[in-house]
Amino acid sequence: MSDDLSFGAKLDNWRSTPYSKWAFHHVREIVPTADVENKSGLVNDLNLDIQMFEDLNLEQVMGETETDAIVIAQNNSILFEKYNNGMNEKSPHILFSVSKSILGLIVGALIENKTLNESDLIIKFLPELEMTAYSDATVRDLLDMRVGVKFDEDYTATTGPIINYRYAANWNPVPVGVEAGDLKSFMGSLTERDGIHNDRFHYVSPNTDLLAWVCERASGIRYSDLISELLWTPLGAESSGYITVDRLGGMRAAGGVCFTARDLARVGLMIANYGYVNNKQIIPDSWIDDIIKNGSDSAWEKRIGMDEFGNIPMHYRSFWYVQKNGDPLIHGLGIHGQYLFIDPKLNLSVAWFSSDNDATGSPYISRVMKTIKSIRNKLKYV
């Protein structure tokens, strides 16, 4: 079925069912991309130690939640691995907004090596944005989605800035007579404010693309190469990844990263081990500790959107969500059902890819969260 869909998947339908079931793991055949390589070629091998999860009905859950792949890894072993819709262990799948969480790690490494400081103003590196809403925003404001910029992250919108954003990112076909621009020119158009910086949590995807641009300007290195040098190579990734780019090569850091499920699980295991893997510290342990401990409760309580989490005690820090009802659960979250869950206490990582047709507050989120809770509870008593 998935091969047949390849004949119909194109730029105007690739994020819609049924085409997404093929397109989400063939993104580079639809949108231009840049490679993310493991330049050393040395792979951090994971053992196959398949566990019996029959009582959790994981394959049934996958079918009922339009899930494309799940990899459950603990310590240095894969406990469960299953693929649907023509995927396999070598298939890079789009992360959507779990891409933001990857940038959060890269920024941590750049702060550690003194390339950036979280108190730096954005315009220190991008003076051309002095007349925008970002003129007095800091690196930390962007990391925590606490920028007072006017932007409505409405995935059902048919007009307005979010549509122009998709045109600029090269994710939607551009109508005749419309000037698409590019991601960097789009950032320059965000001049209006809807509040003060460093206040409430307000989810704005362009913040992430902007911060990746800051990373490039500060380091002098393309963002795809920063991922390769600071994460993918030292991690010992098994497969190359890639990231979508706009018409001028601008990186879609907010949602365009594509990795295999196994390699995303490797990222989770590295985080569970406080940034340490392959006998080296990749991401500072203090950065991981800061993600877990230092998000603002008040910013989350005053948040705009993210109602699907209800009253779960949570915060958001450096593009990661942290649930605090019990032992901390760190996770990235992307539309259409993309997740990376990390339980440091269990040294557990769960990479979860989907092609859910609902981009907004999917009804499947509660089912996924209950399944993760069941996995954690099961492994506590193994």
N, C-alpha and C positions, 0 to 999 in steps of 0.2 A: 504493500500500500504506500509506504513512504517514498519508494522510487517513482511511482506514478505521480505523486504530488510534486515532484521536482519539475515536471513539465508545466505546472501552473503557477508555481511560486515566483513572485516578482516583487518589485519595490512597492507596489501599491497594495499588496495583500500579505506580505511575509509575516506580519505579526497577528494574523487572524487564522482561526481554525477553518479548514483542515490544513492549510498550507504551512502553518507554524510547526507542525509536527515533523516536517522535513526541514524547514528553513532554519529553525533554531539551532540545528547542528550542521548547517551548511551556510552560515551567514556570509562568509567571504565570497560565495558565489553570487551574492546579491548586492552587497555593499563593499566598497573598497576597504582594505585593511592594511595594517602594519604588523609584522611578526614580533612575537615575544619569545625569544629563544633561550634555551639552556646552553650557554656558549661553551661550557666545559665538557658537555656530553656525559658527565658523570651522573648516574641516576641513584637517587635514594630509594633503594628497593624496599617494598613493603611485602611482608609475608602474607600468604593466603592461609587464613585460619578461620574458615567459614564456620559460623555458629548457627545453631538451629533457632530460628525465630518464628516457628510455625504458629505459636500461640498468639503472635502479634499480627498475623495475616498481612505481612508487608506487601506481598504481590497483589493481594486484593485491594489494599489501600492505594497502591500505585495505579491500578486500573480505574478506581473510583475517583481519583484526583488528577487525572490526566498527566501523570508523572512519567517522565522520560528516562530518568536514571536515579538510582540511590547507591551511594557507597558509604558504608558504616565502617570506620576505622578506629582502632583503639591501640594505644602504645605504638607499635610499629607493624600492626597487622590489619588486614582487611577482614572484617567479620561477616560482611554481607555486601553483595554486589549484584545489581540487576539492571538491565537495560530494556527499553521498549522503543517502538517506532523507528527501528532500523539503526539505533545507536549501538556502539560498543565501547570498550575501554579506550579506544584511540580517537573517539569522536569529541572534538571541542564543541561545547555548547555555550550559547550566550548566557552571561551572568545577569544581564540587566543591572539592577542597582547593587548587586553584590560587588560590582565593579567599583563602586564608591568605597567599599570597605578595603579593597586592595589598595586604593590610593591612600587610605588612612595609614596603612603600614609603610608605604613608601615615604610619606611625609615624616613618620617617626624616625626612619633611618636617616633622612636628610637633616632633621633637627639634631640627631645624635652626632652627625659628622660636621655640624656647624654651618651647613649650607643655608639653612633656614632657622628662624626663631619663631615660635608660635605667637609672639607679640609683634612681629613684623607687620607693617601696613602693606596691603596688597599693592598700593601704588609705589612702594619702594622699588618693586620689580616691574610694574606695569604703569608707568606714569601717564600713559595714554588713556587710562581709565579715571583720571582725576575728576572729570565732570560727570561721573556716573554715581549710582547709589553705593558703590563699593569704595568711594574715595577715602573713607576713614575706617574701613573694615580691616580686621586683622586675619592672619592665618588661622588663629584659633576660632574666630567667628565663623569662618567657612567650614572648618573641620566639624563643628558642632551644629551646623545648620541654624545659626543664630544671627543671621544677617537680615537687617530691615530693608529688604528689597521687595518691590511689588512684582510678584509673579505667582500665578495661580497654577499649581501642579494638577490640572484637571485633565485626566487622560481621555475623557469623553468629549472634550471641547472640539469644535469644528472650525473655530476661528480664534484669533488672538495670538499672544506671544508664544504660547506653547506650540502652536502650529508653525509659526515662523522658526522656532527653535528646531523643529524636526526637519524643516527645509534646510536650515543652515547646517545641520548635522549630517545631511545626505541620507536621511532615513526615509524620506517620503519623496515621491515624484513632485517636481515643481511645476505648477500650472503655467501655461503660456502667459507671458506678460508680467510674471512675478519675479522679482530680484531675490534670489535665495540667499546670497551672501555666504558667510562661513561662520564657524563658531566664534572666532575672535571678534568679527564685526558685530555679531549678535550681542556679545557681552557689552559692547559699547552702546547698545540701544537701551540697556536697563538703567534708566536714569531716575525712575520714580521710587520713592520709599513708602513702606507701609508700617513703619515702626522704627525703633532704635535697635542698634546692634547689641549683641550680648544680652538679649532679653529672652523671649520665648523661642521654643523650637518651631521652626517654619521650614518645611521640607521643600527645597528648591534645587532641582537637578543641575541647572547651570552653574551653581556654586562649585560643583565638583570639577567640571570642565575648566573653569576659571582657575582653580587651585592647581590643576595639572599644568596649566600654562605658566603659573607662577613657578612651579618646580622646574620646568624647562628653562625659563628665563634665569632663575637663580643658579642652576647647575650647568647650563650650556649643553644639556643632553636631552635628546628627544624622550618623551615620556615612555614610549614603548621600550626604549633601551634602558631607561631607569628601572623599569620593572624587571627587565632581563638581568641587569647588573646587581640590583639590590635585593631581589627576591628569587627570580626563577632559576638562575644559575646556582647560587648558594643553597637553595632549597633542594636541588637535585631533581627537578621536574622531569617526568618521564617523556612528555610530549611538548612540542612547541605550542604556544598559545598565540592569540592575535587580538587586535583591537581595531574597531572600525574607525575610519577617518573621514573627514569632510573633503570637499573638493580641493582644498589647499593642503591637505595632510594633517589638519588639526585633529587631535585625539579626542574621541568620545569617551572620556574617563568616567562619565556619569553612568554609562550603561552598556558600552560596546565591547567589553572584555569577554573573550571566549576561551575557556579552559576545559580540559577533560574532567570528569567527575573524580577520577583518581587523584589528579594533581590538585584539584580544589580541596580534596580531603587531606592531602599532604600539607596544604597551607593551614588547615584547621589543626592538625597535629602539632605543627610548629608553634601556633598560638597557644595551644593547650600546654605546651612545654615552655611557655613564657619566652618565645622567640628563639629558642635554642634547637638546633638540629645539625646533624653531620659534624658533631664536635666543634660547632662554632655558634656564636651568637649572631643571628641574622637581623632580627628586630630587637631593640633594647628591651630587656625584661621590665625596666621601669615604665616603658611606653605601654606594654600590655597591662601592667598593674594599674596605670593611670586610666586606661580604658575601663577596667573593671570597677574602679573605685571612685572616679572623680567626675562622672557626669552630673549634670544639674537636675535635681528632682523638680525644682520649681519650673525650670524651662520646659520639662516634659509635661508637667501638670497644666501649663498654659499653652500647650502645643496647638498648632493648627493642623487638623487632619489626624491620621493614624488611629482612628476610632476603633479599628478592628481589634486592637489590643485591650480594649475595655479598661478595667481598673488594675491590670497587672502592674505590680511595682516595677518600674523600668526607668532607665535613663538612656541617653544617646551620647556617645563620646567618640570623636575621631572617626565618624562614619560607621560606627558599630552600635548595635542595640545590645543592652544588657538587661536581662530579666533577673529580678532580685527576690523572687519568692522561693526561698531555699538556697541551695548552692547556686552560685551565679551561672547563668547560661548566656554566653555571648553568641550573637548571630548577625549575619548579614541577611538582607532581604531584598529581593528583586521582584518586579511585576511579572505576571504570568507564571508565578510559582517557583522562583529560584531562592535557594537558601544555602547557607553554611552555618551549621550549629556546632558550638564548641563548649564542652564541659571540662574545664581544667582539672577539677578534682578527679574525674574519671579518666582523664587523658583521652577524651572521646571527641571524635570529629565525624559529622554527618554532612555529606554533600548531597544536595537534593535538587534535581532539575525537572522542570515541567514545561508543558506547552498549553497551559490553561488559557482558554480564550478570554477570560475576564482579567483585564489589566488592573482593575481597581478593586480594593478590598475583597478579594476572592472569598467565596463561601468555603473554600477548601482550607483556608488558613487555620481555622480552629481544629480541623481534622488532622492537619499536619502537626500542630502543636501537641495535640493529645498523643499522637504516635511517638513524637520525640520524648514526651514524658514517660511513655511506656518503655521505650528503649532504655532510657536512663535508669528507670526503676529496676528493670530486669538486670542490667549490668551491675547495679549496686550489690546484688546478692549472688553474683556468679563467683 
